[in-house]
């Protein structure tokens, strides 16, 4: 299934290249505006201090434009990805019918195709935003607080080393969960207590394992944030003196 999922992702990208490029261009524009947000805020504050209120109002226009781009991106996202999903769902159903797969397998794989489309629609933009924000923030810190920026780079290097193995384990759990969900309708049709109990016990165990890893990821990010805050407080220069 993992190979099929990867092939489906490649197929989505190949058959909808122009639509995806346009959509992700809007994602890029939205993120660029997001990164420039503090810069324009600084200009607005300086203008207010200087008594130039008209110049400060430019900040409001920038904010309006940023939210406009975000709204357009979200609207186009829905149109593009619902169209992609409709095509994929039809192809998946017809292909699986030709391969004489049972209904439970077909339903599960149609649901998986929805998850693959969701990856492009929701998770990839979120991932892209996170990466751009982290790298952009670290880059700007290089010109403001070098020591804090180096601490950020250190955290990113550690994550880059640990992440591949962490992701492989997550993929394994999701693969097992998807395989199990393909057998759900068959277990229901069989109607035996022992079969149903075993099926849903395994599903529950896998969901708990995935949730535990998500909770651990959340905690690790919190630890990293605390480390960076502590580094900033201990190394920042205030009035030309180290704290």
N, C-alpha and C positions, 0 to 999 in steps of 0.2 A: 504493500500500500504506500510505503514511503516513496518508492520510485514513481508510482503513479501520481502521487501528490506533486512531486517535483516536476514531472512531465506536464501536469495540468497547469502549474504555475508558468512554465515556459510557454505553453500554448496560449494562455491568457495574454502574456506579454507580447507574443509574436502576432497574434490576430488583432490585437487592439493597441498597437504601438502608438498611433497618432493620438488616440483618446487618452491613453495613459501619460504620454509626454505632456499634453496640454494640462491634464489634471495635476500632475506633479510639478509642472511649472508654476501653477497657482500655489501649490504647497511651498515651493521654494520662495516665491514672492512674499507669501504670508510670513514665513520664517525670517526673511531678510528685514521686513518691516518690524517684526518682533524684536530682532536684535538691535535695530536702530531706535527703538522706543526710548530707552534711557538717555540716548544722546539728545533727542528732541526735547525730552523732559528737562534736561540740563539747560538747553538753550532757552526754554520757556521760563525757567526759574531765573536765569541771568537777566532775561528781558524784563521780568517783573521787578527785580531788584533795581534795574536801571530805569524803571518807570516807563518802559516801552511796552505798553499793554497790547498794542496792535500786533507787534511781532510775536508776543506770547500767544495770541490767538491762533497763530499758525499751528501750534501744537494740537489744538482742538481739531483742525482740519486733517492733520496727520493721523490722529486717533480715529477720526471718522473714516478716512481712506483705508486704514488697516482693518477695521471691522467690516467695511464694505467688501474688501478682497476676501476676507474670511467667510462672509456670507455667500458670496458668489462661488467660492471653492466648494462649500458644503452643498450648495444646490446642484452644482454640476456633478459632484461626487455621486449623489443619489441617482441622477439620470444615467450616468455612464455605467455605474456598477450594477444597477438593477437590470440594465440591458445585457450586460456581460453575463450575469447570473442566469437570465432567462435562456440565453443560447447554450450555456454550459449544461444546465439542467436537462434540457431536451436531448442534447448529445449523449450525456451520461446515461439517461434512461434507455435510449434506443440502443446504445452500445451494449449495455448490460443485458437487455432483453435478447439481443442477438447471441450473446455468450451464455444464454440460458441461466442467468443468475436468479436466485429466489428474490421475492419482493422485499424481504428484510434487508438483504444486501444492497439492493437498488436504493431503498429509502435511506439507508445509512450513507451511501456514497453520494447521493444527491445532497444530503445534509452536510457532508464533508466538502462538497463543491461550494456550498454556501459559505463555509468557514474559509475556504481558500480565497473567495472573492472578498470576504470581510477582511482578510489579511491585507489586501491591496487598498481597500476602502478606509479601514480604521487603523489597523495596527502599523502598517508601513508609514503612513503620515505621522503617527505618534512617535514611532521609532526615529524617523527622519528629524522631526522637531526636537526630540531629546538629544540626538547626536549633534545637530547644529547648535543647539543651545549650550551644550557642554563645551564643545570645541570653541565656539564663538566667545563664550564667557572666559575660558582659559586663555584664549588669545588676547582678549582685552586686558585681562589681569597682568599679562606680561609687561604691559606699559604702565600699570598702576601699582601693583604689588607683586614683585617678582617671586618672592618666597612663597606666597599663597598660590601663585600660578604653577610653580614647580611642584607644590603639594598636590594640586589638581592633576597635573601630568602623572605624578606617581600613582595616584588612585586609578587613573585611566589605564596605565600600564598593567597594574595588578588585575584589574577587571579583564583586560584583553587576554591575559595569560590564563585566568581561571574560567572565563566564560565558555570557551569551546567544550570543555568537559561537562560543565554545568548544563549547557544546552543539549548535549547528547543524551543526558539522563532525562531531561524534560521530553525530548522527542520520543524516547523509549516509552515513557509513561503514556503520552498522548497516543502513540501507535497502538499500545495495548488497549487503551480505552476505546479507540475507534474500532479495533478488531472485535472487541466485546460488544459494542453497540450494533455492529452488523448482525450479530446473532440474537438480538433482543426479540425480534418478531418470531423467530423460530422457537425461542424459549417460551414465549407467550402462547404460541399455537400448541406446543406440546402440553402445556398446562400442568406439569408435575410440580408438586411443592418443592421437592429437593432441587430440581433443575432451576426453578425460579429463584429460590433462596440463594443458591450458589451463584447464579448470574448476578443478582443485585448486590450480593455481598462483595463480589469482585469489583463491580462498578463503583460501589461505595468506597472500597479500599483504594482504588485508583484515584478517585476524585479527591479523597482525603490526602493522599500522597502528593498530588499536584498542588492542592491548596497549601499544604505544609511548605512546599518548596517556594510557592509564591510569598507566603508569610516570611520565610527566611530571606528571600530576596529583598522584601520591604525593609526588614530589620538591617540587613547589610548596607542598604542605601542610607538608612538612618545613621548607622555607625560611621559611614564615610562622611556624611554631612557634618556630624559632630566633630570628627577629626579635622575637617577643613575649617569649621568655625573656630576650634581651639587653636589651630595653626594661625589663622588670621588674627585672633586676639593677642597671641603671643609675639607675633612678628611685625604687625603693622606699625608704621611710623606715625606718631601724632605729635605735631609741633616739632618735628625734627628729632624726637627721642623715641627709642624703642620702648614698647610697653614692658 
